[in-house]
């Protein structure tokens, strides 16, 4: 639609945007990030740790599945499809004991009262770009850029670019078990990253710190650190399959 001039902008959840943009299209605006965490939603349990042995957990994310299986190999992780409303209905119909969703999507749709627990990022590291909204447009369309530019949030933009650089070096793709979260504090950026086997038997994670304006370089460097620890082996196995 952008290429055909049927639309001037496209609005995306950044965690779902490919790391390599189509030629002629750009992402000049990333709005202030909402809560980047994942959430547990369950009619019976208030905490992830309280889920009974063998409980059925619904998710469509290999990233979440990998981290959940590493923490609780006793749980039964099953595929959950559809939009947020459909996923909540699946839970209400008793197909799962709990489901894991992104906090931002749940709260933006007004379902925050359904949340049982916000999962700390030490428990569940989010997807690159999670919680942030991006605006895509045609490169060089300066009239449109002037309209949307005030919506850009500088710190979020730098953080998300770092997370996406990390993902890009690791073959990219929101369907892979890759997690990353950058945070800027007093001009310094801390970037955490993770790659895991889907069955949870291997989790490779690390972090890096540096100047907030060097986020893309930090993302690539952190990816290299994980590759040296074997992350590429895990990801190549998945890509080969």
Helices and strands as residue ranges (DSSP letters): E 10-13, G 14-16, E 25-30, E 38-41, G 48-50, E 56-59, H 62-71, E 76-79, H 84-92, E 98-102, H 103-108, G 112-114, E 117-119, E 133-138, H 142-148, G 149-151, H 154-169, E 178-185, E 188-196, E 203-211, G 212-214, H 215-228, H 231-240
